[in-house]
């Protein structure tokens, strides 16, 4: 009813053609019988005043069918970007990603990655053998593939090659062995220690093959132990865990640029990341208590 009233006002306030009337009615969604009634009751100023909705228009353009629900086809916008146009690769890079945390980042060591505020920056500095994607599915990271024996007592990881730490040193199986044994040693009392409790021993077969021998089958090992982020033996063993908390070196896409625990942690893009340089120049977590 409201739409037909709108059409009546349109007829009263404006001069109209057959096409204009029918188009207006179609836009308002007025039913065809109502249009016919309005057409019969109204006149234009021209000699052929009475408009019959069934009468063909005088010109060659077809009238709009008010019962046709098909949406009009938009003409292409010349201002819209062409998906097939060549992309300037340099234009992809730059800028800074800024996220907010609600408490200070007390440590940048993977062993302290439990709080999400810590994990957000630690996981951008370090990589693990495998990772968990946004759907909680295990995916390869520093391990390009892995094998598990049928009895679950042995895990073999085949590592990515030509992976560099942020200081330019090359990553290999010795760094994985060092990281695992650091957490396996009860003297270190690491937070992640329980994730390695079911391991009997670890073995470096060659630079890019690493084997875990289990003491007992552990269905959670791949999800927890194998997702532990790897630290560099040459750096961590030299400065120790306490100093490493403020001086981390990983294989991740970003490297430490500036660290003020209660204010912000700023990471810079690692140009030589094994998966390619990240598009953003910086990743910053600002602390808003």
Secondary structure, 3 states (H helix, E strand, C coil): CHHHHHHHHHHHHCCCCHHHHHHHHHHHCCCHHHHHHHHHHCCCCCCCCCCCCCCCCCCCCCCCCCCCCCCCCCCCCCCCCCCCCCCCHHHHCCCEEEEEECCCCCCCCHHHCCCHHHHHHHHHHCCECEEECCCCCEEECCEEEEEECCCCCEEEEEECCCCECCCCCECCHHHHHHHHHHHHCHHHCCCCHHHHCCEEEEEEEECCEEEEEECCCCCCHHHHCCCCECCCHHHHHHHHHHHHCCCCCCCCCEEEEEEECCCEEEEEECCCCCCCCCCCCEEEEEECC
